[in-house]
Amino acid sequence: MTNSGTRQAGYSLVEVLVSVAIVTTGLLGLAGLQAASLRWTADASQQVAASRLAQELAERIRAQPGEIDRYVATATGIPVIAAACYGATGCAIDARVATDLAEWRAQAAAALPGGYATVCRDASPNDGSIANPDCTGGALDPIVLKFWWTARDARGRSVEASALVAPALVLPLRP
């Protein structure tokens, strides 16, 4: 004898498996969003660090009125720190500019992964690499600060700063 009037309560195995698959898909999506959020946070903090460095160099340049072109000219080479600039007697303006730029580049290297920065006159600032910043150098070209650092591409893979064909960040400098 069968009782056709009673119904069984509960879920079938197929319903449970479908539910688990839906929940798993949602959790994987959340994990991916979390990973992307961490990458975006790291990118934002690196941009903030570069902006802070730009502000610092702008203040150093403003402390030496009329010497902006000396900063641009010195940045094309490898500036070195002059110990005399820390003494009581001070140092010549060329040594002060070279020291400012050397300290600033050292801060960029410390604050940004694989970081490098330069200041130059450039009519087309969104090009160049660490090996060749590709600054046009025209007397009337705007002065820009270019920053490179090891970054992540859209897939989250690391891209070395030396492999970048354009700066990670370019900021204009208004003396």
Secondary structure, DSSP 8 states (H G I E B T S, - for coil): ---TT----S--HHHHHHHHHHHHHHHHHHHHHHHHHHHHHHHHHHHHHHHHHHHHHHHHHHTSTT-HHHHHHHHTS-----GGGGSSS---HHHHHHHHHHHHHHHHHHHSTT-EEEEEE-SS-S---SS-------TTS-EEEEEE--EE-TTS-EE-GGG-SS-SEEEE---
